[in-house]
């Protein structure tokens, strides 16, 4: 009798899962994202946070309250609301359902992604810009189905991506003085890249310390290059550099061509043009680490 009951329970479970189809998943995801949006627009932030992916507060409930308090402070004077436009795409990655929504936020189009283990209970990302790179989303949701990239980021998989242990993609830059710098010409040398921007306060703050590194490692065996984004050669030469001298060879790039999600980012490349370290963010420890790695690879 017990075996029959177990078989019956299993059949009921299988029938329930089979009967919960694509339309039900669509309905449950849309219903819950609308609930989340309503709580946000009413500034019922604790209820809004309940719908967010736990990764936003470190996957630990002990940080959830502080995260909620922070958002309540941020939104105290904020009157912007967001509105659901519609569901763009449903996907399934292994045992996880995923839903991509288009929303209207701050007078522009944005996205929200929902994930669910059973298609019934959903958690969501916060709104993110159409300009956000899919690689950045993978840092939040590593299980994301790559099919969603087609709708979010047409350049996904086509950007230059520095990864430790891999050989770099060939490059050919013209610096702000119109001098050519190529990876081919730098074979056999150590290359240190500093991805930065004039608008980035930590980037500007570390320039004097980076200048000291250039002076210390004044050698033909190493090349310091500073790819700058969201600027022009003219602005750098006429406005920024007279106030903030920078001894790296500065080149201007399109940041959207690279998988770089935070600034500053330092990439250290050995004599075989292999990436040996990537350091993100500014701190005294990071500068010391950068110096130690350069010392090690030169010696």
N, C-alpha and C positions, 0 to 999 in steps of 0.2 A: 504493500500500500504506500509506504514512504517513497519507494522508487517511482511509482506512478504519479505521486504528487509532485515530485521533483521534475519529472518529464513534463507534466502539465504546466508547471511554473516556468520552465525553460521555453516551452512553446508560446506561452503568453508573452514572455519577454521578447522573443524573436518577432512575434506578430506586432507588438507595440513598436519596436524599432523600425520594422518594415513599413508600418502604417504612418510613421512620422516622416513624411517625404519632403521634397524640395520646397513645396509651397508652404508647409508648416515651418520650415527653417527660415524662409523668407519672412513670414509673418512674425515669428517670435523675435527675430533680430531687429526688424523694423519697429515693432512695438516697444522693445526695450531701449533702443537708441532714442526713440521719441520721448520716453520717460526720462532718460538721462538729460536730454536737451531741455525738457520742461523744468527739471530741478535746477539746472544751471541758470536758465533765464529767470527763475524765481529767486535765485541766489540762496537756494536751500543746499548749501555746499556739502554738508555731511552726506546727504542723500546722493548728490552728484558724485562724490568721491567713491561711494559704494559701488558705482558702476564702472569705475576706472580699473585698468589692469594694475594689480598689486606691485608691478615693477616700478611704478612711479613713487612708491614710498618704501622702496627697498625690499619688497616682498615680506615685510614684517609688520604686523599690526601695531607694534609698539611705536612705530614711526607714523602711523596713519593719522593720528590725532594732530601731530605737529604739521604734517602735510596739509591737512584740512584747515588748520588755523592760518597757515601761510596763504592759502588760496582765499580765505575769507578776508584777509587784509588786502590782498591784491585787488580783489573785486569790489571792495567797499565803495570806491569812487568810480567804478567801471559800469557803464550803462549798456555796453555792447551785448547783444544777444545773438544766438545763432539759430538757423532754421534749416531743417532737413530738406534737401532737394530730391533725393531719391537713392535707391540702392543701385550701385553700378555693377557689382559682380559678386557672385558667391563662389567660394572655392573650398576644397578640402585637402588638407595636408596631413597624411597619415590618419590619425584619429581625431583631428581637430577641424572643426568647421570655421570658416573665415568669411567675413562680409565686409565689402568696401562700400562706404557711403559717401556721397557728395553732399556738402553742406554749404550754406552761405554764411560767411563769418567776417565781420569787420569790412563789409562792403566788397567782399571778394569771395572767390570760390576756394574751398578747402576740402579736406578729407577727414573721415574718421574710419578706423578699422575696428571691427568687432571679432572676437574669437570665442568659441564655445566648444566644450568637450562632447556635449550631447545634442547640440542644436537647439537646446531649450533655454539654458541659462547662459547669458552673454556678459562679457566684460569688454571694455572699449578703450581705445587710445584717446588722448585729448586731440582736439582739432589740430591738424598740421597743414602747412602750406603746400600748394601744388608744386612749389620749387624744391621741396624736401627730397633728398636722394633716397632711393630704395635701400641702399646700404645702411643709412641711419635708422630706417625702420627695422631692419634686421637686427640691429643692436637692441631694440625694444622687444621685438617678437622674432626670435631666431627661427621659429617654425613656419614663418610666412611662406605661402605658396608663391613660387617665382612667377606664376601666371599673373599675379596681381601687378607685377612690375610693368606689364604692358599698358595698364591703365594709368599708372602713377608716374612712371619715370622711363621715358623712351630711350634714355641714354644708359640705362642700367646694363652693366656688363661691357660697356664700351669705354669707360673712363680708365685713366691710368691709376693703377692701384698698387701702392707700395706694400709689400708683405715681407716680413722677416724670413730670410733664407732663400728668397727668390731674386733672380737677376732683374735689374731694372729695364723698363722699356727705353729704347733709344730716345734721346732728346736733342733738340737743336734750338737754342735760344739766341736772341739778340738782347744784350743788356741795355740799360738806359743810355749808355754812351755809344750804342750801335756796334758793340763788339760781339762777335759770334762766340758762343760757348756751346760745344757739342759733347755728348757722351763719348763719341768716337775719339775726340782729341784728349779726353781725360782718362783714357784707359791706362791702368797702372797707378792711378792716383786715388787717394781717398776723397770722397765727395761728401760734403755736409750741406744738406738742404734745410732751409728755414722757411716754411710756408707761413705767411704773415699778412697783415693789413694795417694801413695807417690809422684805421678806425678802431683797432684792437688795442685797448689800453695795456694789457699784459705784454703784447708784442712790442710796443714802444718802450715799455719799462725795461725790458731785458736787453735792448740794443747796446747800451754801454758795456754790459757784461759780455755780450757777444763780440764786441769790438776788441775787448781784452783777449779773447780767445784767438781772434785773427792775428793780433800782434804777437801772442805767445807762440802760435804755430805758424810763424812766417816762413813757409817752406814751399818749394816747388812740388812737394809730394802730396799736397792737400789743396782742395778748392772749396771755398765757402760761397754758396749761391743762395740768394734770398728771393724765391718766387713770391711776388706780391699780387694780391687780388683786389678787385674793385677799386682800381686807381688807374692813372695814366703816367707815362714817362714824364710828361710836361709837369704834372702836378708834383711828382716826386722831386724833380730837379729844381723847380722854381719855388716851391712852397715848403715841402716837408723836410728834405735833406739839409737845407741851410740851418734849420733849427735842431735837427736830429741826425747828425752825421752817422752814416752806417757803412762799415768797411767791407761788408759782404758785396759780392757782385750781384746787383739787383736786376731782376728780370720781371716783366709784367706778364701775368698769365690770366686765362679765364678759369676761375675756380671751379666752374661746372665741369671742366674736363678732367678733374681729379677726384678720387675718393678720399677727400680730407674733410672731416666733420668738425674739427675744432682747431682753434688758432691760439698761440703758435703751435705748429707741429714741426719737429726736427726729425729728419731722416738721415741716418748715417750709413754710407755705402763704402764698402771696402775696395781694395785695388782690383778685385775681380768683378766689380760692379754688381756685387751682391748686397742686398739690404741686411745689415747686421743689427740695427736697432731703430726703433721709432719712439720718440719722446713727445708727449703732448702736454700742453699747458706750461705756464711759467711758475717756477719756484726756485729758490736758491739750491735746493737739492737737485732739481733737474739740470741746472747749469753745471753743478759739480759732476753729475752723472755724464753729461755731454762731454765734459773735459776728460773724464776718466776713460770713456770709450775711445775718444780720439787718441789719447795717449797709448791705449792698448793696441789699437789697430795700426798705428804708425810704428810701433815697436814690435 
